[in-house]
Amino acid sequence: MAIQAGRAAFAGLPCEVEIRNEARVHVWYEEHFGVPCPAYTSTEAAIATFPAVASCIGVRLGPDDAWQIYAPYGVSDLLSLIVRPNLTLAPRHVYVAKVQRWRTQWPGLTILPWPEAGLLTDG
């Protein structure tokens, strides 16, 4: 219901806005990505584990109708079009898959490699 309401609310934007139920990620994450994920205690805890630092951002409308932004690692990478791995939870293959997709969508990105490997295409 919230996802459908969000689609309607953001329909006029020139970009995709993803709304996800992060409270249930721990139920399917290990089967899907191969590593366990503890149940999140908050939306902020979930956002802090997204695979790329630049994607660790959440926006919500506060009780005073003002937008609240949560970016645990700041917004410098996002504004500079830098994609840096967040080593908190996601395994290397998740990061690699995302950056390969993002590279085709936004060719101007600066993509930093996973620390243990020099190439994004292996693994």
C-alpha positions in Angstrom: 0.0 0.0 0.0 2.8 2.5 0.9 4.7 1.6 -2.3 1.7 2.3 -4.4 0.9 5.5 -2.6 4.6 6.5 -3.1 4.4 5.8 -6.8 1.4 8.1 -7.1 3.0 10.8 -5.0 6.3 10.8 -7.0 4.8 10.1 -10.4 5.7 13.6 -11.8 9.4 13.3 -11.0 11.9 12.7 -13.8 13.6 9.9 -11.8 12.6 6.6 -10.2 11.9 6.8 -6.4 12.2 3.4 -4.7 10.1 2.7 -1.6 11.0 -0.5 0.2 10.0 -2.2 3.4 13.4 -2.5 5.1 11.8 -4.2 8.1 11.5 -7.4 6.2 14.9 -7.5 4.5 16.4 -9.9 7.0 13.8 -12.5 6.0 15.1 -12.9 2.5 18.5 -11.3 2.3 20.7 -14.3 3.0 18.9 -16.5 0.5 19.1 -13.8 -2.1 22.6 -12.4 -1.5 24.4 -15.2 0.3 25.2 -13.4 3.6 23.1 -13.1 6.7 21.4 -9.8 7.5 20.3 -9.0 11.1 16.8 -7.6 11.6 17.1 -3.8 11.4 16.1 -1.7 14.4 15.3 1.3 12.3 15.0 2.6 8.8 18.3 4.5 9.4 20.0 1.2 10.3 18.9 -0.3 7.0 20.0 2.8 5.0 23.5 2.6 6.5 24.0 -0.8 5.0 23.1 0.0 1.3 25.9 -1.3 -1.0 27.3 2.1 -2.2 28.0 5.1 0.1 26.2 7.4 -2.4 23.0 5.4 -2.2 22.9 5.5 1.7 20.4 8.3 1.7 16.8 8.5 2.9 14.2 11.2 2.7 11.0 11.5 4.6 8.4 14.1 5.2 8.5 15.1 8.9 5.7 15.9 11.2 6.1 19.6 10.5 5.8 18.9 6.7 9.5 19.7 6.2 11.7 17.2 4.3 14.2 15.3 6.5 17.3 13.8 4.9 19.3 11.0 6.5 22.7 10.4 5.0 25.0 8.6 7.5 28.1 9.0 5.3 27.2 12.5 4.0 26.2 13.5 0.5 29.7 14.3 -1.0 29.9 11.2 -3.0 26.3 11.6 -4.3 26.9 15.2 -5.3 30.3 14.4 -6.9 28.9 11.4 -8.8 31.4 9.0 -7.0 30.3 5.4 -6.3 32.3 4.0 -3.4 31.6 0.5 -1.9 30.0 0.4 1.6 31.6 -2.6 3.2 29.0 -2.7 6.1 26.9 -5.6 4.8 26.6 -6.2 1.0 29.0 -8.7 -0.5 31.3 -7.7 -3.4 29.1 -9.3 -6.1 26.1 -7.1 -5.1 28.2 -4.0 -5.4 29.6 -5.1 -8.7 26.2 -5.8 -10.2 24.9 -2.4 -9.1 27.8 -0.5 -10.5 27.7 -2.3 -13.8 24.0 -1.3 -14.1 24.6 2.2 -12.9 27.6 2.7 -15.3 25.3 2.2 -18.3 22.6 4.5 -16.9 25.1 7.3 -15.8 28.3 7.1 -17.8 29.8 10.1 -16.0 30.1 8.3 -12.7 33.4 7.7 -11.0 33.3 4.1 -9.8 35.7 3.1 -7.1 36.6 -0.6 -7.0 36.0 -3.1 -4.2 39.0 -2.9 -1.9 40.2 -6.5 -2.4 40.2 -6.5 -6.2 41.4 -4.2 -8.9 38.7 -5.1 -11.3 35.0 -4.7 -11.0 34.2 -7.5 -13.5 35.6 -10.4 -11.6 33.7 -12.2 -8.9 
